[in-house]
Amino acid sequence: MLENKINPQSAITTLPYLDWNATYSATLDAVAELESGKVLYFPHLAFNLTDAEKTLLTPELVDPKRKNISYQPEQQKLTGVALEAKREAVHKLMARHYQACQHLINSVLPEYRHAVQMPTNSLRLHPISAWTASTSWRKDDRRLHVDAFPSRPNYGNRILRIFTNINPHGESRQWRVGEPFPELAQRFLPRLKRYSPFASWLQDKVGITKTRRSHYDHLMLQMHDAMKADKDYQESGPQQAVEFPPGSSWICFSDQTPHAAMAGQYMLEQTFILPVSAMKTPQHAPLNVLQALLHKPLI
């Protein structure tokens, strides 16, 4: 399948952190590595659960109408819990993981300390095989893609995600990661549909989107779909298989790093939004890469 493997060292940077409160080391510029499109991998950075918290690791805890449990710490809003008796315990677990992720950013990505915003934490309890069995190809995250929000235009802001494998049965989270974003953009831009300001206005008016979709958001959503629809690219495009075992964590800009989740169960995922202006190397932001390729502003 992987005819065109990419070099793992060009896609993954491994960091030997054992503690979410570890002191930042200047021997490696983690921010620059991350902003270049690499995955920051912490093989020994576990998020340890109490015995009581381990009892929460069951798919029955998730509302059948939802894919996962979601927690917005700034609003103290918890959604997707099917068992009301477990609600407080889930809230405490997800709040604790959010706090740990804040500490990790402070130590590993200190430039982002005061810039990250709109945090959302997800508790994923279903096996990947279960939630992909009944989904459309657009929502099938086993296919290589970059993240884009169909209903929530973000106008170039970055999507920063921290993942932690909390599987209690020794099962790894299996991913594929893809090529650098500039190469990806050059590959797919020629086949993307033209942007329509009128369509953007209409989608906002009828409530399909929460705000008007910018040219940038249109392109990112088109690229997301074009990648997933391309069977040849999925099978033989530049990529590398990666395993993240239980007790490991990893970080990436999911709007920049092509990725696909192939197998695994039980994961905590923390999402932050980061303004491009807060980046150390803003030229690597997908917004600026696309604007440079098209020679025009996109927001």
N, C-alpha and C positions, 0 to 999 in steps of 0.2 A: 504493500500500500504506500509506504513512505519512500517513493522513488527519489524525492528531492529533499532529503533531510538537511536541516540547517544545523550549524555547529551549536551544540548545547551551550558552550561558553559565550556565544554571541546572543543567546536568548535568556540565560539564567545567571544571576549573580548570587552566590551562596554566602550567607552571613552566619557566624557561629554564636549567635545570641541564645542564651538560656533563660533570660529573665526579661519580662515586659518592661521593667524599669531600668534596663541596662544603660550604663554610661555610653554616650555617643563616642565612637572612635573616629578620629580624623584620618586614619590610615586608608580609608576607602570613601570616596565621595558617593554615598548611597543615593543622594538626590540626583546627581548627574546620571548615574546608572539607570535609575528608575525613569527619568525623563527621556532617556534615549530609547525607551521601549522595552527594557529588560524586566523580567520578573525578579524581584528580590525574594530569595528563598531562605527560610529559617528552619533547617531540618530538626532542630532541637528546641524550638520555641512552642512548648505545649501550653494549652489552656486547661488546667486541671479542674475536673469536676468533683464535687463532693458526692458521697454515696447517694444522698437524696436527689441531687441534680441528675445523676445517671439514670434514675427512674423516669426522667422526662424524655429519654431517648426512645421514643416510639412514634411511628407515623400517625397513630390514633389521636395524638395530641393536636394535630393540625386540622383546622376547619376544612371539611371536604370541598368547599367552594374555593379554597386557596391553595397555592403552590407551596407556601411556607408561612412561618410566623414572622411578623414584622414589628419592629420597635423603633419609634421615633423619640429619642431621649429628650430633645428640647421641648417637646409637647407632652412627654410622658404618655405617649399613645401606643398601646399594644393591640395588635389586630391579628386574627387568624388562630386564636386559641380555642380549641373545641371543648376542652374540659375545664369548666369554670373553677373547679376545686384546685386546679394546678396553676391558675393564672398568676397568683402572687409569686410562686416559685419561678415561673418562667420570666416574669418581670425582673426579678432579682438577678437571675442568671444573665440575661441579656444586658442589663445595666452594668453588671460587673465586666462583661466582655467589652462593652463600649468604653468603659474607663481604662481597661487594659490597652485598648487600641489607641486611646489618647496618649497614654504614657509611651507607647511604642513610637508614635509620631514625634513626640517631644525628644526622644533619645536618638532615633535613627534618621528622622527627617525634620530636624529642628527648624528649618526654613519655613515649614508649613504650619508651625505651631499655632499661630494666630490667624491663619488664612483659611483653613478648612472650615466648611460650613455644611448645613443641611444634612447632618448625620442620620443614617438609617441602618439599623442592624437587622439581619435576617437569620433565623434559625431554620436550617434545611434538614428535615428529618426523613423525607422520602428517598428511596434509592433512585438514582438517575434513570434506571431502566423503567421504573414505574411512571414517572411524570413525562417521559418522552414517548411512551407507547401510544398515548391518545392525543398527541399535540400536532399542530400543523408544522410544516417545514420551516416556516418563519420563526416559530417559537422553539424549534428543536435545537437546544444548545449543545448537542453532540456535534453539530456542524461548526466549522471554523467561522468566526465572526468577530467584529468589533462592536461594542455596545453603543446603542443609540436609543433614545426614548421616543417612541411613537407619539405619545400624547403630551409629553412635557419637554418642549424645546429648551435647550440649555445654552444656546448662543455661544458655543465655543468653550464653555467651562469644562474642566476636566472631571473625569469619573475615576476616583481613586478608591480601590477596593483592597481590603485586608481579609484574607481567608484563613480559617483554622480548621484542620481536620480533627474532629472529636469522636471519631468512630471507636467504639469500645471493643470491637471484634477483630482488630488488626487489619482492616480493609483500607487500602490506599485510595486516595482521590486521583483518578487518572485523567490527565489533560493532554491536549495537543496545543502547542504554541506555534505561531506562524512568523512570517517574514516582517522586516521593519516596515513601519507605516509608509514612508515615502515610496518604497517599491510597491506596496499594496495599492496605494492611491494611483500610481501611474498605471498599474495593471487594470484597475476597474473604472477609473474616471471616464474613459471613452465610451463605455456602455451604459452610463447612468442617464436617466431621463432628465429633461430640462426642468428647471425650477419655474414654477408659476406663482407669482405674487397673488394672483386672484384665487388660486386654489388654496394658498396659505390663509388668505383672508376668510374664505368660505369655511374651511375646516375649523377655524377659530370661532366663527359665528355660530356654527351648528353644534359646537361643543366636542368635536373630535379631538382637538388640541386645547390645552389650557391657555396658551398664548399663541400668537402667530408663529408659524414655523419659518425660521430664517433659511436663507439659501444654504448656509452651512449645515443646519439640521436636516434639511432635505437631502443633501449629498450623503451625510453620514447614515441616514436611514436607508437610502438607496444602496449604499455600499454594503451595509449589513445584510440586506435582502439579496443582493447580487452574489455575495460570497456564499450564502447558504444555498442558493439555487444552482450554483455551478458544481455539478457532480465531479467533473474532471479536476477542478481546483481542490475540492475536498479530498479526493483520492491521491492526487500527485502534485499538488502545489507545495511550495516550501513550508516545511513543518518539522516539528520534533515532538515525540511522545515524552511525557514527563509524569512521574509518579510522586505524589505527596503523601507520605505515610501518616498514620495517626500520630499525634503529638508534634506535627509540623505546622508551620504557618507560612504564608507567602503574600506578597503585595504586588499589584500591578496597576497601571492605568488601563482600565478595560476598554476605553474608547480608542486606544492606540495599539495595544498588543493583541493581535489576532489569537483567539483562544477557543477551545472546545472542551467541554466536560464530558468524558467518555464513560466513566464508571465511578461508583462510590456512594456512600450514604453517611449522613450525620456531619453537618458542617455549620460553623458560625461564620457569618460574612458581614463585615462592617463597610459601609459605603460612605464616602465623603465627597463633596463637590469642592473643587479648587479653582479659583479664578486663574486664567492664563497669566495675569499680571503678577501672580505670586510665584511663578516658576523661575527657577534659576537659569534655565535655557529655554525661553519661550519659543524659540525658532522650531523646537521639536513638537510643539503642540499641533494636533491635527488641523486646527483652524489655520495656523500659519503655514503649515505644509501645503494645504489645499489652496490657500490664497496665493502662495508663491507659484504653484503649478498653473493656476488659472489667471494669474496676473490681475486680480481684482478683489475688492473686499467682499466678504460673504456674510457679514452681519451689519 
